[in-house]
Structures are given as C-alpha cells and as structure tokens.
Amino acid sequence: MNLTWSRGDGRLLTSLLGLAFAIEAVVGLLIPALHVAGLFAAQSSRDVGVSGLGTALAEAGSLKLSAAESATLTVADPSLGQRVLLDLPGLFDAVPILLGIYWLFLVARTLSAGDPFAPRNPKRLFGIAVLIVVGSLGDSLLTALTTHQLVAGTPLEAHVPFAFHFSFLPLGIAAIVAALAEAFRVGVRLRADTEGLV
C-alpha cells in the first residue's frame, strides 16, 4: 500500500479547506449578518432548557415518559436587539472556525510543498487547539447569556433557567491537536539540529 503524500493530495486537501472556508463564511457569517440586518427570516427560534413545564406523555407501570428538559423558544418578527441576541452565538462561532480553517490551510500548504516541519506549523496547530477550547466554552456561555437576555422581564423567565452546558469532547480534541503541535515542534527542532550538522 502506497502511503506517500503527493502534490495532488496536497492540492486536494487545500481545495477542500478552501471550500470549507467559503461555506463557513457564507453560512456562519454572511447569513446571520443578513438576518441581523433584517433582510430575511421574520421568525427565529432557539432550543432552550426549561424547568417547571414537565408534561407526562405516557405511563406503563413504574415507567413514565415525560418532556421536561428542553423546548423551542420562538421569536415572531424579532426586533433588531432580539436578532442580535439570536445570532450572536453563531457569529461568534464562525470566527474561530474560520481562523482554524485558515491555519489548517497554511499547514496543508507546507505539506504540499514537502515541508511539514515548517517552523510556524507547531504554533498554528497549537493555535487551533486554543480556538477549539475558546470556541466551545465561548459558544456555550454566549448562548446562555443571550437566551437569558431574550426572556428577561417576560413571564417565560421563570421557566427558562440560566443554563451553561460544558462538554469534555472539545477539550479532548483540543488536547489531541495540542499533542500533535508538540510532535511537530519536536520535528522542527530535530530538523534544525540535523541541518546544523551538515
């Protein structure tokens, strides 16, 4: 089995990353920005955690099926402020994703050029690990804050608690990318040492 990295592989990878960047720019930045500007979508919604609204759906002996943990918050004809609150988490998400794709694109270009241990690659990979953590924690916190602001001062406030969800999965992925960055850093150092001996 041939596992060598060819220039064609590099071009394919950089093309796919360029396409991913373009799609994220449109879906993550342009569409939410147009929504905030009020150019389309008169109705908006968001899934939220709820309390005090438990509804039994069915019972069978000691088993009980109920819906009490999540609901959809819908805002009909949202104002500018409401549109900002609804789209802010998505806009925030798009920035680290786009920056991460860009840094990964730069790493892929060095692979295509046959120079995987370029001096800047470890910093780029470590930066991607940081972006994963910041994006994950920031998105959860920003979603909780904007949801609270949407329902604050309304009768729904009592049923939609401030809920900040934390997941270890992004932290695990960030740790793997950081370990990869460290491996690249060692590779860069070894390459520099080897070149110094020539």
PyMOL commands that set and color helices and strands:
alter all, ss='L'
color gray80, all
select helices_A, chain A and resi 7-36+80-112+121-151+155-158+168-197
alter helices_A, ss='H'
color red, helices_A
select strands_A, chain A and resi 43-49+55-60+63-67+70-76
alter strands_A, ss='S'
color yellow, strands_A
deselect
rebuild
show_as cartoon
